[in-house]
Each structure stands twice: as structure tokens, then as C-alpha cells.
Amino acid sequence: MNEITGRQTDIISQFVKRQEIVFSHLCDDLIDHICCEIEDEMKAEAGFDEAFRRVRLRIGENGLREIQEETLYAVDSKYRKMKKAMKISSVAGTIMVGLASVLKILHMPMAGVLLTLGAFMIIFIFLPSSLTVLWKESKSSRRVFLFISAFLASALYIAGIIFRIQHWPGAPVLISAGILSAVFLFVPAGVHSMLRNHARIVPAWIIIWGGISASIFGAGYLLKIMHWPGASVFILLGISLFAILVIPSFIWHHGKREASVSARAITIITATVLFFVPSALINFDTIHNFEKMFLSTTELGNRSLEFRLSRNDVLWSEAEAEAAESEDLTLLHSETQTLMDLINTIEENGFDTSASLITELENKLGSFSSLLVKLNGDFRGKVLASALEIERYLPPLPFGDEMQPRSRPEAVIQSLNLLKGSLLDAEAATIRNLAGNAQQNSF
């Protein structure tokens, strides 16, 4: 008997529907076509299961979806226009961004214009058209949130990167919003969509752990961009979970259906190695280079301070005679030591917990500047005092700036070292000025 039963027809219908065939009567036509193919195979004395397997092999994994795409392209003018817009914008946008990157590296003109135009084309043409094409091909209400979150995360992140490269305001906010949208919206929506796909062959736990590792990596990436602590831990944890647990498990379960290693498995392994290994190496290399640079800069700064302190000690010992007769000079030396001790206290306590000390430092610097003007005269004293304005070392920065001192304690330490150096230079210049005046008066 070569005719297909009602139960077998239902199996074929479920197979077709799982391929998300949504265009008009195409689903019914494909079911009829597959039934005819299976009946022809069953005439060769093959059972239903074997005949169905042979037909699926001939169709291929994405064969039915390709038929739907070709049908949509042939009869739906809007779909055809969106498809063309997607292809053109993807090629043009990629070329513009690639060329702009080369020009930017070579410091040649038109890099910013091409980069902006390429990003604009990707955000406002490629992404909307590609999401429209995906919607027309699936028309699944379950994927609406997935498509919206994908567009939101991609658009915000790309815009943030362009703003950062072009040095426009708002870049940290856009980049952070894009990463947060990906971590809290797109990744959960993608995991949910994959779990609801009944045609999947990968166990649910692999998909869930893949989403978790991607979210952890995204969180680490955000922490890295914002210069917040813990970035390296999150990045390495996300990479480790993905590379050690998710990818090998996925390849193992996916490859159980195949007699040999497929091209897809090779591609996945290669992409994983090419992406995650360089990411980890770059992360460690950046941290190592930064720490090395910071330590070397700090060491040079400390040596410079030691030189200034020893120089001022020599100048002060030479000016002790004048200091005994000048209460202002003694007060200058005392105020310098007080300010140095106050800055050291701020460094020890940390900038975030030293708000009252910062205010005290600002007030004492004002008094110290007035003393400089009194001892050196109006013009020379104001020149020395201008180098001690606290805004030069701890400027108030707008909210959202990734270089904010509160998030960069090492930058604050360097700035305070510069302030101490300026204090010692001002003291040395005043001592020399007073010594020079004393010599002129002696003549």
C-alpha cells in the first residue's frame, strides 16, 4: 500500500510548519508536493519513515525556506524592494566603513564623513530592511520583541562607536545603552525564541548557558568601556563558559547526526578561536601595558617630587637668615608642608571618600595663592598662583564622561602628584625671588 495515511499527513504538516512557511497557500502546496514525493519513494518498497528521510535529504535543511524566499521575491514587490535595499546598503555601508577605517588610520581626509555615512546607511537602511525581510519570512508574533531588541541594541551600539570615534558628546551613554539592550533584551529574547523552536536539535541547557555566557561577556565589555572594576573577571568568565562549555557541547550534539565533521562545525570552531582568543589576549595585554605604563609614570613622578623636595631643602637652608627676619617666608614654608600633608592624606583615604578634604584643600590653596601674591608682587604672584588652581588637577566633568576622575583613581593620583610638584616649584620660585631682592637691597 503506497498511500499516505492521515496520521502521516499530520507528521508532514508539522514538518512544514516548523520551517515557518507563512506565505499564502504555499504551505499547503508544499505539503501536497512532499506527500507525492514520499508516495513515489514508497512505490520502491520503502517504508514511510525511510521515504520521508530520503525526501528531507533531497530538500535540504533550509530548502523549504529558500522556496518561500524565492516565491516572495517573485510575487511580493515590497519584499523585493526591501531585499534589494538590504543588499545594497550592506555592501555600500561595509565599503564606506572599511574605507573610512583605513583613512582614519592613515590620518587622511574624508574619514569622518565616510564613517558617518556608512554608519547612517547601516542603522537607518540595512537594519530596518533586514528586520522587515525577516518579519515577512516568518510573521511570528513570538519574534517581534526579538527583532525590536536586535535593532535597538545594534543601532545604539553602532551610533555610540561612531560618536566615540568622532569625539561627539553622548558616546558613553549610547554605547552603554546598546550593550545593556543586548544583555537584558536581545540575549533573553534570542534564548526564548530558540527554546520555543520545536525543530531545534540542541538541548535547552546549552542554549541557556550560551545566553548566560554572552550576557556575562557583554557585562564585562561594558565595565571595560566605562573603566569600572571587575571587567577582566566578567570578560574571562564569559569567554571561558562559551569556549569550554557551550561551543564543544553544541558541536558534539549537532555532530551526532553527521558521519563526519561538517563545514559548519569547522566554521564555528574557527570563529570561536579567532574571536575569543584574541579578545582574551588583548584584554590581558591592555591591562599589562596600562599597569606597566602607570607604574613607570608613577615612579618618574615620585623621583621628580624627591628632586624638588631636596632642591627646596637646599634653598630653604640657604634662606634661613632671611626666614628668621621674615615671618611671611616662614609661613610660606609651613603652609607648603601643610598642603603637602593634606594631599598625601587625600591619596591615602581615596578621592571618593575625601569630599571634605578636597574642600579644605581648595580653601588652603586660595590662602596660599594670596601669600604668593604678597611675597612676589602682584604680577609674578598671580602667575605662580594660576598654576595652583585646583580645577587644573581635579576639574568638574559632566555626568556620563568615561574619563571622570571618580572612575579613574590612578588619574587622580597622577594629578595630585602634579599639584604637589607645582606647590614645591612655587615655594622654590618665591625663595629665590626673596633671596634676589635681599641681595639687591644689600647693594
GIBELLIN-V57186 format. One record per run of one state. SS is the DSSP state (A for helix, B for strand, O for the rest). FROM is the first residue (numbers start at 1). LEN is the number of residues. Records with the same first field share a line. If there is no record, write none. Layout:
SS=FROM-LEN + FROM-LEN
This chain:
O=1-5 + 19-7 + 43-5 + 60-3 + 76-1 + 106-5 + 139-2 + 166-5 + 196-8 + 226-5 + 256-7 + 319-1 + 326-1 + 350-5 + 377-1 + 387-3 + 393-12 + 408-1 + 443-1
A=6-13 + 26-17 + 48-12 + 63-13 + 77-29 + 111-28 + 141-25 + 171-25 + 204-22 + 231-25 + 263-56 + 320-6 + 327-23 + 355-22 + 378-9 + 390-3 + 405-3 + 409-34
